[in-house]
Amino acid sequence: MSPPFTRPRELAVTVESSLPAALPSHAIEVDVGVALPVAFGGLRKVLRACETAAPQVVHTLSRAHPSEWNRLFPGAIDGVPDLGDLALTPSERRLHRESEQMFWVLNVAAKAIVETLRVSGRPLVLHGAGECDLVSLRAVMRAAEWSRLEGLDGTLLFTGWNVRRPHGAESFESRRRAYLDALCDRMRAPRVPTPGPVSSRAQEAPVDLEGRYLQVAVDAAQAPETRVAAAILAIRSCFFTTNYEGAMLAAEQGLAVLAANTDAALASRVVQAWETLDTGFATPAIEIDRASLGDVEELKALFARSMGVVHVYTGAHDAAMEAFGRGLACRIPPELVARLHMFRALTLTKRFGQLPNARTEVAAGLAALERSTSPDRALQEGWLRNVCALTWFLERKLDMALVEEKQAMRCVGDLHDASATHLKINLISNASYLQETARQFGDAISTWRRFEKISESWGVNFAKHHRYRLAGLELAAGERDAAVAHFTEAFANADALGDSFHRQVIAAELGRLFLDEQQPAVAVDWFVRAEEHARAIGDPLKTAESLAGQAVAAGRTDWSEAVRCAEASTTWPKQTEALKAALAQGDAKAVHAVLPRARTKLNRPFDPVNLY
């Protein structure tokens, strides 16, 4: 049996509505408030204060993670890869909110905060916390959990928690309050009532494009067309920084400007303003570019669509359906009607589980396309049929799903633009998943390997995911040696990227695989690697699992460190409770049973930096 568990001292987190009468002595004090909800606005101030308090810590981390640092401080380090070349973004078309890029950025920032507190031994006081952007607060939340893993004894104080900034999205206010409550829970701090007074905080000079676009969007002195163009560009930027409040504020501002201006020539001037402000960036991750612009009704529908996507990402699914519905109420071309029905169908499928209703939306979108003569028609049909296939797949009607997938592929077979390629990748993947579900593992492997024939230059990040899935399918097919080889290749791909998150996932699952095969020495080696990378990303639960795996494989019965680490976790409550229950039994078999198994998809939620 393990010795009795004693909760260690940990970072004491306190949240105050206003400025308390007394502050901790020798504290690192930072005003993290911002007038506009620009991603990293408060975090940049915290990191600059960390640099002053512990310069060697920040210098070392920034040089070790230059791509992430350049996202925080644009142009800070020359000659390094863009983060977009290393890590994945969200996907608007799939309503997939997970951002590997933001996980990396916020984790590096959290590490800087933790190490600064450790080295300096000083308390950290964050003033104006209620006016801080939520993206920055998520990094501080991450730092609080990380500090618990490492047993850091210190003080973190937030002041002004209920004060509101002068610029905020009205339709996001209740969600922001819920997020602030969630932050308190994750940091193990008592909740503080919100909202409170609105400050008169002045805007600061923008340091990146997102800040510039949001500043122009809210500036009543700017021309209406410039504000509308800036609002659309701000939405695109906020999508990549997972800045949901900023995107919602931009959409509200854009719609307000359109409502206040009835000039028929406004839309054409928006195009001119866009061409002045835009950097030429385009990506299928979010289809907002020059081609997205149209007349005033189309611009309104674009803002409504963007608001709907934000609502989906933040769990407000009824509000999302309403927003997509407002877009459909606009006088827009059939291709845009079809796209909005696609988003409604996907929301009904992924968030509500209302599969027949989703197919009704698909049918409405296809009916709208019957009136279309646009070159975009086939692409929109392909996306609709892809969603329809998903509904049949979820009902386990695989034959119906396959019919829709084949029709979708016929729609885009001869198209080669970025969105069509994005859909083709989805369709090949989905065909492989259909075959996997039907337990046709050989066919699933053959389909999946089509990616190797399409291109030899996918990049290391794609190879990481490709090799992992190939290994999972081979394991299911009984091709054990090939599976281990490809899991190991996926680990090497993650290693080449400096990606401890996925190295931990793969190492822990290989540890379980060898443990199941009664090869304890090899299992220990992989669990040791899993622990190393779990600590590198500051994840208490993953550290606890890795330690528990080592103990089971080595025949040890001291679970005390695994228990301590599990007690530090607030990110994964369900999995944490399962592990803690097994550890409390003191039974190696029970612990073995809850260790993670290998899967056929490497995608994992980045919940350590997410708020729900």
C-alpha positions, 0 to 999 in steps of 0.5 A, spaced: 500 500 500 502 507 498 503 511 504 498 516 506 497 522 501 498 529 504 497 535 499 503 539 498 503 546 498 502 549 492 501 556 488 496 560 492 491 563 487 487 569 489 482 573 485 479 580 488 474 584 485 478 591 486 484 593 489 485 590 496 488 594 501 495 590 502 499 587 496 504 582 497 511 585 498 516 585 493 511 582 488 512 583 480 506 587 479 503 587 472 497 591 469 494 586 464 488 590 462 487 592 455 482 596 452 481 592 446 480 584 446 486 583 442 490 576 443 496 576 447 495 583 449 495 582 457 500 576 456 505 580 452 506 585 458 506 579 463 512 576 459 516 583 459 515 583 466 518 576 467 524 578 462 525 584 467 525 579 473 528 573 470 532 575 464 536 568 463 529 564 464 526 568 458 532 569 454 533 561 454 525 559 453 525 564 447 531 561 444 528 554 445 521 556 442 523 561 437 517 560 432 512 561 438 516 567 441 515 570 434 507 569 434 507 573 441 512 578 439 512 579 431 519 579 428 523 578 435 527 572 432 530 572 425 530 566 420 526 561 424 520 557 421 513 560 421 509 556 426 504 555 421 509 550 418 510 546 425 503 546 428 496 545 426 490 550 426 483 550 427 478 548 421 472 552 420 469 548 414 469 542 419 467 546 425 474 544 429 476 549 434 482 545 436 489 549 435 495 546 436 499 552 434 495 556 440 497 550 445 504 551 443 504 558 444 500 558 451 504 553 453 511 556 452 508 563 455 506 558 461 513 555 462 516 562 462 511 564 468 512 558 472 520 559 471 520 566 473 516 565 479 521 559 481 527 563 480 525 570 483 521 567 489 517 573 488 509 573 488 506 575 481 500 580 482 496 582 475 492 588 476 486 589 471 485 582 470 477 583 468 480 587 462 485 582 460 484 578 454 481 571 455 487 568 450 492 571 455 488 569 461 488 562 459 496 562 459 496 564 466 491 558 468 496 553 464 501 556 469 497 555 475 496 548 473 503 547 471 506 550 478 501 545 482 505 539 478 512 542 480 510 543 487 511 551 486 510 554 493 508 562 491 503 567 490 498 569 484 494 575 485 489 577 480 485 584 482 480 588 478 477 581 476 470 584 475 472 591 472 470 591 464 474 594 458 471 599 454 470 595 448 467 588 449 462 584 444 455 585 447 453 578 445 459 575 448 458 578 455 455 572 458 460 567 455 465 571 458 463 571 465 462 564 464 469 563 462 472 567 468 468 563 472 471 557 469 478 560 470 477 561 477 475 553 478 481 551 474 486 555 478 482 553 484 480 560 486 474 562 489 469 565 484 468 573 484 461 576 482 461 579 475 460 584 471 462 590 475 464 597 472 466 599 465 473 602 465 475 608 461 482 605 459 485 608 453 487 604 447 495 602 446 499 602 440 497 595 436 503 591 435 500 586 430 495 585 425 490 583 429 490 589 434 491 594 428 484 591 425 480 591 431 483 598 432 480 600 426 474 596 426 472 600 432 474 607 430 468 611 429 473 616 425 474 611 420 471 611 413 465 606 414 468 601 408 475 601 412 471 599 418 468 593 415 474 591 411 478 591 418 472 587 421 472 582 416 480 581 417 480 582 424 475 576 424 480 572 420 486 573 425 482 572 431 480 565 428 488 563 428 489 566 435 482 563 438 480 569 440 473 568 440 471 575 444 475 579 439 472 575 433 465 577 436 466 584 437 469 585 430 463 582 427 458 586 431 462 592 429 461 590 422 454 589 422 453 596 426 456 599 420 453 596 415 446 597 418 448 605 419 450 606 412 445 605 406 449 607 400 449 602 395 456 603 393 459 601 400 460 594 398 465 596 392 468 601 397 469 595 402 473 591 396 478 597 395 479 598 403 480 590 403 485 591 398 489 596 402 489 593 408 490 585 406 496 582 406 494 577 401 494 571 406 489 566 404 488 559 407 482 553 407 482 553 414 478 559 414 475 561 407 475 569 408 479 572 402 478 577 397 473 572 393 468 572 400 466 579 399 460 581 395 454 586 396 452 588 403 447 582 404 453 578 402 457 582 407 452 581 412 451 574 411 459 573 412 458 576 419 453 572 421 456 566 419 463 568 423 458 569 429 455 562 428 462 559 428 464 563 434 458 560 438 459 553 436 467 554 438 464 556 445 459 551 446 453 556 445 450 551 440 443 554 440 446 561 438 450 558 433 444 556 429 440 562 430 446 566 427 447 561 421 439 562 420 440 570 420 445 569 414 440 565 411 435 571 411 439 575 407 439 576 400 445 572 398 447 567 392 445 560 392 452 558 393 452 562 400 445 559 402 448 552 401 454 554 405 450 556 411 446 550 410 452 546 411 454 549 417 447 548 420 447 541 418 454 540 421 452 543 428 446 539 428 450 533 427 457 534 431 453 538 437 446 536 437 446 529 435 440 531 431 442 527 424 435 527 421 435 534 422 442 535 419 440 531 413 434 536 412 439 542 412 443 538 407 437 537 402 435 545 403 442 546 401 442 542 395 435 545 393 439 551 393 444 549 389 439 547 383 439 554 382 446 556 381 450 557 375 457 559 379 463 555 378 463 554 386 457 550 385 460 543 385 465 545 391 459 547 395 455 540 393 461 536 395 461 539 402 454 538 403 455 531 401 461 530 406 456 532 412 451 528 409 455 522 409 457 523 416 450 523 419 449 516 415 456 514 418 454 516 425 448 511 424 452 506 422 449 506 415 455 505 412 453 503 405 449 510 405 455 514 407 459 511 402 454 513 397 455 520 399 462 520 399 463 517 392 458 523 390 462 528 394 469 526 390 465 526 384 464 533 385 471 535 386 475 530 382 477 535 377 478 541 382 484 543 384 484 550 389 485 550 396 478 548 398 477 543 394 484 540 396 482 540 403 475 537 402 479 531 398 483 530 404 477 529 408 474 525 403 480 520 403 480 520 410 473 519 411 473 513 406 478 510 410 474 511 417 468 507 413 473 501 412 475 501 419 468 501 422 467 496 417 473 492 420 476 492 413 482 494 415 486 492 409 482 496 405 482 502 410 490 501 410 490 501 402 486 507 402 490 511 407 496 510 404 493 514 398 496 520 401 503 517 400 502 517 392 498 524 392 505 527 394 512 526 397 512 533 400 507 533 406 511 535 411 513 533 418 507 535 421 502 531 416 507 525 416 506 525 424 499 524 423 499 519 417 504 514 420 500 514 427 494 512 423 497 507 419 500 504 425 493 504 429 490 500 423 496 495 422 495 494 429 488 492 428 489 488 422 494 484 426 500 487 423 504 488 430 511 489 428 509 494 422 505 498 427 510 498 432 515 501 427 510 506 424 508 508 431 516 509 432 516 513 426 510 518 428 514 519 435 520 521 431 516 526 427 514 529 433 521 529 436 523 533 429 518 538 431 520 538 438 513 536 440 512 534 447 505 533 447 504 528 441 511 525 444 508 524 450 501 521 447 505 516 443 510 514 448 505 512 453 501 508 448 507 504 446 508 503 454 501 500 454 502 496 448 508 493 451 505 492 458 500 488 455 505 484 451 508 482 458 515 486 455 516 490 462 523 492 460 521 495 454 514 498 457 518 501 462 523 505 457 517 508 453 513 510 460 520 513 462 519 517 455 512 519 456 513 522 463 519 526 461 515 529 455 509 530 460 513 534 465 516 538 459 509 540 457 507 541 465 501 536 464 499 533 471 495 527 469 499 525 463 505 525 468 501 521 473 499 516 468 506 515 466 509 514 473 503 509 474 505 505 468 512 505 470 510 502 477 506 497 474 511 495 469 517 495 474 512 491 479 513 497 484 507 498 489 509 505 491 503 510 487 505 516 492 508 520 486 503 518 481 497 520 486 500 527 488 501 529 480 494 526 479 491 531 485 494 537 481 490 536 475 484 540 473 484 539 466 482 532 465 477 531 471 473 524 468 480 521 466 483 524 473 478 521 477 478 514 474 486 514 475 485 516 482 480 511 483 485 505 481 491 508 484 486 508 491 485 501 490 493 499 490 491 494 485 496 494 479 491 490 475 486 496 476 491 501 474 494 497 468 486 497 466 486 505 466 492 506 462 491 509 455 491 505 449 493 506 442 488 509 437 487 510 430 487 517 430 492 522 433 488 528 434 487 530 441 484 536 444 488 541 447 484 542 453 490 544 458 489 551 454 482 551 453 476 553 457 471 548 456 
